[in-house]
């Protein structure tokens, strides 16, 4: 093992309490913004009050949402108007997205966003049912800086304001916090390490962070405020960007193979601790098929490897397997019949787990149909799946995008060269079946996804930052537009008919998305948003991709997710075979 960084970083909250407890601050008024939860901030205020200082500590992360959580009387609230900052360093919707999910938190109260100027304050007008009106200015502490990827960003930051000192000295300045310092030191240590030019650069880059943090359940569907999760996301994608620049690839390139990057961020009450080290891959345990547990249509969370193996064996057909970088099998089976063939897969991005269940449930139905003809690999990225299970042991409600890609660090669908490892599952599926349709089940975050240390919105994934319901993506080769449209029309109609509550679920999420993302005119068919893309990037002429906001959901929400995934496959195969019959 090689250790790149191992150190303790002082807690900013404690540092500031010590600073402002000094005699020169007695009688002063202090306002401070940092990345701590309300309980810790209130305790700091009490400590300063004992020293004769009037202090208010607020959250630098999502300040408008925290304002409504901590300072607004929401009983009897009828309407809210928010004038939000607009800055040239950020997209216009930056601050309306930072206010998410305010529209849902307000219940029946109306919310209107109005574009403001460059001043970093939200201007809020509250109207109550009894006729009262209140106004407030909510500071959004941000700083403009060039980040690790060479991009100029407007990012949340710590801030301190002091007035009322006896000597007349006043302070109004941005300050770094341990939240930013942890990120900067990790990125700096990785940037200066001599990686060489040959990919992959390592097997596993392990990043352990213990840090004071915000973990707040908003009690609005799956929405949470978590700076632990946000730091995981910023570290993972930020380090990918470091290696993209090192390899002279464009930002966002998915073919890069640096190795497996594993940020393990955990909340503590005390100083921050950081350790970055290179490790070998952990040993891979053998998998024994195991059918115990709830019936497949009732499972309430990600399946075990044993359950996946058990369910794959039940499908029958001609089994085959590809091997991952860590040596796990990608279990595949070819069910050969008289119908036109289809490829069915789930788990390309391994933190999207409802598609694995949906693919298996659908295959159970399809295998008993006359002429059934399909290739199935329900869990396409087992190395990522294993990492997801590891990360969920400590943070089960976090989206854990470090588990999204393969152990090589690439998106397996974008793999550029041999050895193909997991990609061989697809290559062989297309070869042995001759399929022209691939139904590929995906998911995306069920709550807000942010990168607060890199401009707040997740770079290259800006329109995925908040949920927008279940939707379909149709990719097709030139000349296949009619078939693509026919598939979409049939599948959306069947889903709307067969899945109770789906259309209403989508309508609610789309309303929230449109309010906060300032985006209208989403293409919707039968209550289901759709996207179409023409190109030659796919290996087959038609690829139907499902996108359900499943990352981090459990229980009834997870069961609903895999029910939708199941029906997507069944409706897709039904539509495809109907098209085939019509052409006969």
N, C-alpha and C positions, 0 to 999 in steps of 0.2 A: 504493500500500500504506500502511496505517496500523498503526503499531507500538503495541500496548497495554502491552507489558512486555518488557524485555530486561535480564537481569541474571545475575550469577554468585552462587551460594549456597554457602557453605563446607561442606565435607564434615564431617558430625557426628563421624564416627569420628576424624578428625584433630584436631578441636577437643577431643574428650574425652581423647585421648592427650596432647595438650599440657597440658590442665588437670591431669590426674592425674600428670603427670611433675614437677610442682612439688615443691619440697623438703618441704612440709608433708604430702605424701602418702607419703613414703618409709616403708616398713614397713606401710602400710595394705593392706586387702583391698578390692578394688573388684569389684562385679558390675554389668554394664550390659547393657541390651537395646536393640537398634536394628535397622534394616532393611538389614543387610549379610550377605553370604554367609560361609560358614565360613572360607574362605581369608583373607579380609580381616580377620576377627575374630581369627583365630589370630595373624596378623602383628601386630596391635595389642597382643595380650597379650604377645608377645615384646618389643616396644618398651617396654612398661611394666615388664616384668621387669628389663630393663636399667637402669631407673630405680629399682629397689628396691621395686616395687609388685607385689603378687600380684593379678592381674586375670583375670576370666572374662567374656568378651563372648558374649552369646547373642542369638538372633533374637527380636525382638518380634513377628514374623509367624509364625503357626502354631508356637508354642513347644513344644507337646506332640509334634508330628511331628518337630521338630528335636531334641528330647530323645531320641527313639528313634533318630534317624539318627546322633547324635553321642555319646551318653552311655550307651546301653544295649547290653549284650551280648545279641544276639538269638539266638545259637547255643544250642540246647537249651531255648528258651523254650516253655513249655507253656501258660500261661494268663496273661492280663493283666486286672486289674480297675482301672477308672478311675473315680474319684469326681470329677465335674466341677462347676464352679460353676454356680449358677442365680441369675440377677439379674433384678430387676423391670424393668430398663431394656432387656432383650433377651428374645427368645423362648427357651423352655427348651432347644431344640435348638441354640442358637447355639454352645455350646462343644463339642458332639459333632460338629457340622459343621466347626468349626475344626480338629478332630482328624482329619478325612478326609485321606487314605485309609488310616488306620492299620489298619483291619480287613484290607485287602488286603496291606499291607506285612508283616504278621505271619505270613503263610503259614498253616500248620496250627495255630498257637496260637489258643486261644479268647480272644475279647475281650468283656468285659462293661462296659457303662456304667451307673453308679449316680448318681442325682441327689444333689448335695451342697447346700451352703449358699451364701451370698453371697460368701464369701472367694474371692479371685481366684487360687486355686491348684488345679491338678489334683492329686489324691492317687492315687498309682499303686502297685499291688501286683503284683510280678512273681513268677511261680512257674515253676521250671525242672523238667525231667524228672528231674533227680537229687535232687529234694526241696528244693533251696534256695529261699528266699523273700527277696525284697528289696523295700523300700519307698522311695518318693521323693515329694517335693513339688515340683511344677513350676509356677513362677510364670507367670501369664498377664497381662502388663502391659496394662492398659486404663484409659481415663479416660472419665468421663461429661461430655458437653458438648452444647450445642445446635449443630447443624451448619448449613451454608449454606442448607438447605431449611427451617429452623425446626423440625427434628425433634431431640429429645433422644436421643442415641445412646450406646452403650457401644462404644468403638472402640480397637483396638490402639494403643499409644503407646510412645515411648521411655521408659526408666526407668533410674535410677542408685541403687545402694546402696553406701555406703562405711562401713566400720567399721575400728577399729584404728589410727586416727590418734593420734599422740603427744599431741595437745592434747585428745583425747576427743571432738572434733566428729564426729558421724555424719550421714549423708545417706541418705534413703529417699524418693525423689520422682519423679514423672512429669516427663519433659522432652520438649520438642519435638525433632524431628529434621529434617534436610533433606527427608526423604520427605514429612512433613506440611507443611513450610514451602513447598515447591514447589506443592503442591496449594492451600494457602491463598492464596498470592500470585496464582496464576492465576485462581482463583475471584474473589478480590477485585478484580483488574484488570478482569475481564469484568463484574462486578456494577456497578461505578461508571461504566462507559462509557455515554455517552448514545445509546441505541439507537433512540429514537423508538417509535412505536406501530404502524408498518406492517411486516407480515411479507412476505417474509423480510427480516431485518435486515442480511444480508450475503450474499455468494456463498460464500466459504470462510473460516472462522476456523481459522487454522493455529497449532497449539501444538506447538512443538519442545522436548522435554525430554531432556537428557543427564544421567544420574544413576547413582551407584553403586547396585548392586541385587543381588538374589538371582535366579539362574537355575539351578534344580536339577532335573534329570531324576530322578524317583523310581524309574524302571525298573519301574513297575507300570502296564502298559497305556499309556495316553496321559498319565498324571498327571505334572505338573510343579509346582514351586513357583516362581512368577515374580512378583516385585514390579514388574517392568517392565510386565507384562501387567495386573496389578492396578491400577497407577497409570493406565494407558490407560483402563481400564474406569471407574474413579472419576472421572477427568476428563471423559470423554464423557458419562456419565449425570449427573454432577454439574452440568455446564454446561447440559445439557438442563433440569435442574431449576431452574437460575437463570433460564432463559428462560421456563419454564412459570410461574414466579412473576411474572416481569416482565409476561407477557401475561395474568396473572390467571386462568390455567388451573390445574386440579388437578394435583398431582404425578402423573407417569406418563401424562399425556395424550399420545396418539400423533398427534393432528391438528396440533400445533404445527409451524410452518414457519419456524424461525429462520434456516435456511441450513445449509451443510455444515460440521460441526464435526469437525476432524481432529487428534486428539492423536497425535503421532509421538514415542514414548518409546523411548529407546535407552540401553543400559548403557555406562557409562564407568568408568574407574578414576581418580577425581579429584573435583574440586568439581562440583556440579550447575550446569547452565546452562539457562536458561529464556528462550524468545522466543515471544511471542504477537503475531500480526499478522493483519490482514485482507488477503486476497488475492482477485484475480479467479479464476474457474475456469480450470484449465489447458486448453489447446487440445485438441480432440477429434480424434484421428487417424481417417482413413477405415479401414474394415474390408474386407479382401479375404478371401473364403472360402478356407479352407485345410484340406484333409483329411489333411495329413501327421500322422504320429505313430501311437501304438498304436491298435489296433482299439478301437471305442467301449467294448466290454465289458471292456477291459483297461486303460483309462486309470487312472492312479494319483494324480491330483490335478485341481484345477480346470481346466476347458477354457479355451482362448484364445477371444477374440472371433471370430477367423477360423474356428476349428473349430466354434463354435456356428453361425455363418452357413452353413458348409458342410453341417452336419448338418440344419439347418432346410430348406435347399434340397432335400435328398434326400427329405424327407417328401412333397414335392409339395403338392397342394391349391391353394387360392386364397390367395396371400400378402397380408398387409396389415401395417401398422406403426403404432405409436404413437410419439410423440417424448418424450424425457426433457427435464428442465430444462436439461441441458447439451447437448442436441441429438443424443443417440444414439438409434438406432432400437430399439424393442422389437419384435423380429421375431416375427410371428405367422403362422399359416396355418390355413385352414379346409378340412378334408377332409370333403366332403359325401357322405352316403350314406343308405341306407334305414334303418339302425339308429337307435335313440334316441340323441340327441346327448349328448356329455360334453365339459366343458372340462378341460384338463390344463395345469398350470403348475408352474414351479419358480422358485426364486431371488427370491421376494418380498423376503426378507431375504438380501442378496447375499453375506454371509459364510457362508451355508449352501449349500454348492456341490454336494453329492452329488445333490440333487434335480434340478439342471440336467441332469446326465448321465442320471439315471433317467427323466426325462420324454422325452428324446430316444431312449433305448433302447426304451422302451415304445412310442413313436409309430412307430418302425421296424417293430415287430411288428404293431401295430394297422392300419397303412395297408394291409397286404396281406390283411386279413381281409374276407370278404364283407360288404358293407353298412357298412363302416367310416364312422363319423360323429363327428368330434371337432374341437375347436379347440385348438391348441397354441401356447403361448408359454413356451418352456423357460427363458428368462432374463428375468424380469419387471422387474428393477431394474438396468439396465446401468450407470448412474452409480455406484451402490453397488458393483457388481461391479468396475468400474475402480479404485475406491478400495481395495477388498480386495486386488487384485493389487499395487497400489502399496505398501500396508502390509506385505504378505507378503515384499517384497524384503528387508526388514530383520528381520522377526520372523515367519517362516513358521509357527511353532507357537503363535502367539497367536490368540485368538478374534476380535480386532479388531472389536468391536461398532460402532465408528464407521462401518463399511461396511454396517451392518444396514439403515439407512433410506435414503431417497432423497437427492438433492442438495439438496432443499428442507429436509431435516431431519425430514420426517414419515414415518410408516409409510404407504406408498401405499394400503394397503387401508383406511385410516382417513381418507383425504383428504376434506376437508370442502367444497371448493368448486372451481370452475373457476379457471384452466385445469387440466384433469385430467391432462395429460401421460401418465405410465405407466398411470394408472388407466383411460385410454381403451381399453387392450388388453382389459381385462375387460368394460367396458361394451359394446364392440362385439361381443365373443365371445358374451355372453348374448343380445344383440339379434339377431345373424344366425343363431344356431343354435337358440335357444329351449331351451337346455340347462337341466335341472333338477338336475344333479349337477356339482359342480366338485371335481376331485381336485387338491389343492394340496400340493405336496411341500416339506417344511420340514426343518430340522435344528436342533440346539442344541449347547451345548458338550460336547466329549468329555472334558474334564477340569474340575476345580473352577473355578467362577466366583465371584470375590469383589470386594467394594468395602471394603477395610480402613479407609479414612478416613471412611466413612459408615455405620459400624455393622457392617461385615464382610459380612453377607449382601446380595446385590444387591436393592435396594429395588424392589418390585413384581414381582420375579422370584425370590422366596425359594426356591420349590420347584424352581427350575431350577439351583440352585447346584451340585449334583453329578449326574452321569449316573444315569439309572434305566432304561436300555435303550431299545430301539425301541418306540414306542407310537403309537397312533392317537387322533385327536380327531375326533369326529363332531358337527358342528353341524347342527341341523335346525329347520325351522319348526314351529310348533304343528300337530298333526295328521299329522306325518310320522314319528312315533316308530317305528312298525312297520317302515317302510322303512329307517330308520336302523339298527335292530337287526338286520334281515336282512343289510344290507350289512356291518356289523361282524362278524357271525357267519361269513359266507362269506369275507370277506377275511382274517380272522385264521386261519381253518382252512386256506385255501390257502397263506398265507405259512408257516405252521408245516410244511406238507407240502412246499413247493417250495424253501425256502431252508435247506439243511443248516446246522445250528449256530445258527440264530436263537433257538430256544427256550432252548438252553443259555446263549447269550450274554445273553439277557434275564434268566434266572434268576440268573446271577452278578452282574449289575449291580443287580438288585433287592435281592439280599441285602446288598450294600454300601449301597445307598440306605436300606434299612430300618434297618440298624445305625446309621448316622450321622445320618439325618434323623428317627429315632424315629417313623417313620410306617409303619403297617401297613395291611392290608386294602385294598391297591390292587386295583381291578377288573381282572381278567385273564381274557381269552378265548383259549383254545388257546395259552397261554403268552405272550400279547402283552397288555400293559396297554392299557386303553381308557378314554376319557373321553367323556361325552355332554353336550351343552349344547343346551337348547331356547331359541329366541329368534327375533327377526325382524331381527337385525343383518346377516345375509347377504342378498345379492341373489337367491340361488337357494335352493330348499327344502332341498337336501342339499349339505353341504360336508364332504368327507373329507380330513382333514389328517394327513399323516405327520410323525413327529418322530423323526429318527435322530440320535444324538450324533455328528455328522460334523465339527463345527468343529475344525480343527487336525489331522485325520488324513490320512495319505497311504499309498501302497503298498497292501498287501493289505487294510488296514482300510478304505481309501477304496473299493476295489473291492467289498468286502462291503457297504458302505453303499449304493452305487448299484445293486447287485444287489437289495437289499431295496426300494429306491425303485421300481425297474423292476417288480418283482413286485407291489408295492402297486397300481400303476396297472392292470396287466393283470388282477389279481384284482378290483379295483374295477369295471372295465368289465364283466368277465365276470358279476359278481354283479348289476350293474344291468340288464344285458340279460336275465339269467335272470328277474329280477323282472318285467321288461316282458313277457316271454313268458308268465309265469304269469298276468298280468293280462289277457292277450289272450283 
